């Protein structure tokens, strides 16, 4: 079978959607090499490459399509799908080409979340309308929908009234590097490269309102400097919310207790800045991951942390209990005191930490790479 993918984010996106796309493509090529995988990329990229056997990049062939690459991706790509005898097309991030149902090519779409429907005030109103139109179209016209969590599945049912038999939850995996012990020498090199403190707690995620870094900073202010190590932030932000976080840090004199890796210019010049190996070392050297998000479609940092043997403190909302299972300590993200109490308990009780680590590694097996690839391939096979 020739399987096609909307690979825009696989080649160009550095955050969650890109990670999802690259991971799935590589796992399918590894576990199911009998198929051919075509990656439809609207424009060349020097950031990511795929050397996996059976994986081939497809770029717009004509000058017109290269000039109007977005139009090619959403419309004219159907001609290339037919030319390459694509039997199944997977829209990896909420979208499929307009009119694909009329081509006879079977189609699948992954819906990661419907956060724009739940929290429209956190988006530009025009973007909300565009996202809603694209997502609804994909859910209505594809042969099957993959939801990244049960929470997302329930949101698709609630907001779009989709036939439940058309939706399958396929829990994604994370890179095996997180579960493999990072050698001590590499940890030391990474700590030196990023000038990490000797002991720290970790936050991984964009600095946006929904992910609630400000709530975590308020929890640090509640605890005081002598009761919790510094916070290392892996993630960037801009706009009003980011400014409010920085303003709170300045007002409460937390500058020595909140470290933004994005403000380490000497590290950012490195070609492997925050690559998988570095990030795994950062996780495995931390005391705990704190992820107090108000809402997620999956919550990949939680999976990365439990895979790395790191205690996790996260919210008891949305899909996060699905990912954290019985391993995490859950908090009310709207209450800094709840976050502070959990932090103090996890950092001070060694027996609790050991139990969380053991439970986390056991729970992480539910998201094993082979299990993930198999669940997606079973969706493909169900509609061939």
Secondary structure, DSSP 8 states (H G I E B T S, - for coil): -EEEEE-HHHHH--SHHHHHHHHHHHHHHHH-TTSEEEEEESS--SS-----TTEEEEE--SHHHHHTHHHIIIIIHHHHHHHTT-SEEEETTS---TTGGGGT-EEEEEE---HHHH-GGGS-HHHHHHHHHHHHHHHHHSSEEEESSHHHHHHHHHHH---GGGEEE------GGGTS---HHHHHHHHHHTT--SSEEEEES---GGGTHHHHHHHHHHH-TTSS-EEEEE----HHHHHHHHHHHHHTT-TTTEEEGGG-HHHHTSTTTT-HHHHHHHHHHSS-EEE--S--SS-HHHHHHHHTT--EEEESSTTHHHHHTTTSEEE-TT-HHHHHHHHHHHHH-HHHHHHHHHHHHHHHGGG-HHHHHHHHHHHHHHH-
